[in-house]
Amino acid sequence: MIAMPSTDLIIRPAVEQDEQAIRTLDNTVWSPLSEVTPKGPDDAPVFDRQHRPAQYLLAELDGELVGYIRQVQEIPLESSAHVRQIQGLAVLPQARGRGVGDALIAAACDAARAIGARRMTLRVLGHNAPARRLYERNGFAVLGVLPEHFLLEGAYVDDVWMGRALD
């Protein structure tokens, strides 16, 4: 069963002024279940040359930032301009189960489709069962697995490549 989003759920593009709110959200949801890098400092920049506001869609629920999704061109070549990749999805724990993740994925796929993309891919850690279920529910299938690709907290973890068509 998919939870329906609140009628007060708004998905909108990020702007420069959202940077600290995104960092706060990242630090709140950081977990070795989903992250391969250490938790960043509270004042670390979110936006830089590779991470621009235009790549982010934000979810606001009842006026509060509760999640985001970031999508980019997977490989910066003209020959693969039709493939986009989700490179970040976060939802606050108190907003989970309310359709926020589903709404963010749908919005990212719609935005990619609007610029001519035909495929969406992502990478997810093999042990992150909740995220894998979310992606599968939204039409993503496993394309490949890099076994034991990361060593996290003393355990080897698979890197799972997933994708879906956007048509």
Buried (B, 14 or more C-beta within 10 A) or exposed (E): EEEEBBEEBEBEEBEEEBBEBBBBBBEEBBEBBBBEEEEBEEEEEBBEEEBBBEBBBBBBBEEEBBBBBBBBBBEEEEEEBBBBBBBBBBBBEEBBEBBBBBBBBBBBBEBBBEEEBEBBBBBBBBBBEEBBEBBEEBBBEBBEEEEEBBEEEEEEBBBBBBBBEBE
